[in-house]
């Protein structure tokens, strides 16, 4: 396969070229860093106690150790996607891999909380280059629609499964080694990418990118970060004025960002990209799917640990079980499309599957391990089916020269959707929990299930056990309420997908 900066759209007169062994080998190499980037979202779950004992971070520092990675990654996605279109996706990918590997080494041997926070920030920068670059390179490597659909199906499964795998990997490594080992696992994959990437991966970029819009970089971060911050804090802290103001400020900067993109001669995000065939519906539906997935995940993880009483590692291992089905969902979805099932029906079916998963979660009691795992598995399968088709639709509709920008917008919609899901469904569950807790319960225990667990531990045996049972029942009721809301939301999304994507299909005929 030759390196190319051609802007010839897929399916042009020359016809798509089927990928061979070289491209599929390169695809396998690309999946390793993608897996690690998604794992880094959750890899600190079980390392926190060891980090606290070793580095003695303050409460604020501990929060930043967790959050800085996701904040930097989300804030730089649009910038890095556009930059990759200009300097070359392979070049940016390799630069990001080097930064990710170096930051992993620094994090593993950090001797202070400040150093670890700085290393996690650099990991976020590296992650922001790796995620859109891998997707954009898939667009270049797989020009055959059927092969591209299969590759994107695997890509979606790796992304979804990596988050679940990260927490399990963290627990196993911390149990047998020291906390820094959770970062060292990144090094072999990044070294392999740096070694084989220049040989196997094609270089591609926009041959006529125009000047880079540097003022839009801080403007985009000012739009993204306050909104993500506010949405992530609301589920645990409530609708505090600080978080509402933060979201409002972000939306204001978002309006300024959009205005600049419309007026600029060489914008970071070209408005024409959003008007592409099917691109805007794909972004919206992808956001809704991420909202549903992340909104359900915050309940299932708490349920396993705080309601069923599983240890953190056992809960992580149980939560990995639904991921087994993810590896089947993506390729199976691609086969359905190849056999003539229209994309609108497949995406709508994915949302119906998510609605079925939520419906199962709406039936749980305080001892429903297998029902929760089944519901989570059905939700994950629906998510992968939806994601694989929407990514394929968006990347197919985007011009080749804007593949990096398109992929960054898709990743951005996933980040926003996840934060919004935690805020909306999390707030519903919290509201129901507080309503169900009796007024006679201690004030702190009426806030969250975690607070109730702490309070119950300091009460005499009978009183503590009674409070614990009441709190677990209240949380389960709240989880059922959030599941009902989630089911209604994704059912409406199924209808929206069937209508909007069917119209797209009709236009192609």
C-alpha angles and dihedrals in degrees: 000000000000126000110250143177092192118145094204107136121241112270095027121153094282089060130227118295116227115238119243138199093295094057094045091049089051088049090056090052090050093053093061097066090039090056092049094047091053091045091054089068090070105017094104096058095102098024094066098088091050092046090050092051093048105037100025096216120191118245091262093047091050090054091050092049087060101037107035093077095056094041095052092043093051093043095053102039096096092044094050094045091054092042091053090055088056106039098029130276095240092049092050091045092054092045089051092048091053091049092046092050094046092047090048090055091048092049093048092057099032111146097193139035091245092056091049091050090050091048091050089051091054088047087056090052090050091046091052089057096043101050101055092035093058093050093045091051090053087058089055098041099046112048094157106092095219095049092044090052090053092048093049090048090057090043091055092048093050091050093049096042095045093067092055092043093052095067093047092048089050093053094048095047095045090049093055104025138018125290094260090067090077087070098040092065086073094064102073093049093047091047090051091050092049090049100045101026097079090050102042107027122078120228116234135168143147107287092207106032100152124214117331112251099230097173089060091062098071089035091056092048091049087053097047107036101055092048093048090046094051095045093049094050099046097073093058102028102032129229095324113174090241092061094043090051090047092055091045092051091049092051090050091054089045089058090050090048092051091048091053092048091054094049101038124100092218106020126190089234112028110219089219089066091063090051091056121122106288096342099117095046089049091054094049095045091045089054091051092049091050090047090055095044098048092038090058094042095062089059100043094051092049091045093056094049106030103030102033092032096230118162115253093255093045090049090051091050092050091048089054091062096078088054089070089076093049092075089061099043099065099049091040090054091050090052092052091054092047090053092058105269105142118243094240091059092047094050091043088050090052090054090047088054090051089050089052090051091051089047090057090050089051089063099055128120129193092283106042106121098151094041090054093047092048092049091048091049093051090048091051093049091051090048094052092047090051096043096048093053096042093048090049091048094049096044092046092051094047119086113255091241090058098045093115093050091047093051092048091054090051091050089047091054089052092052092048092045092051093050091046091050092054090048099046103036091033091054092049092051092047093049092051091046092054091046092052096048111093119245089238092065118100111276094241092051090056091062104066140341089251090057090048091054091053092046094047091053090063096048127088115272101266096039092045093050092048093050091047093052091048093048093048091051091048092050091049090051089051091049090052090050092051090047091054090050090048092050092052091048097051091042088058089046089053089056091046092049093049092052101040098040093042089057088053090051091051090052091056094055 
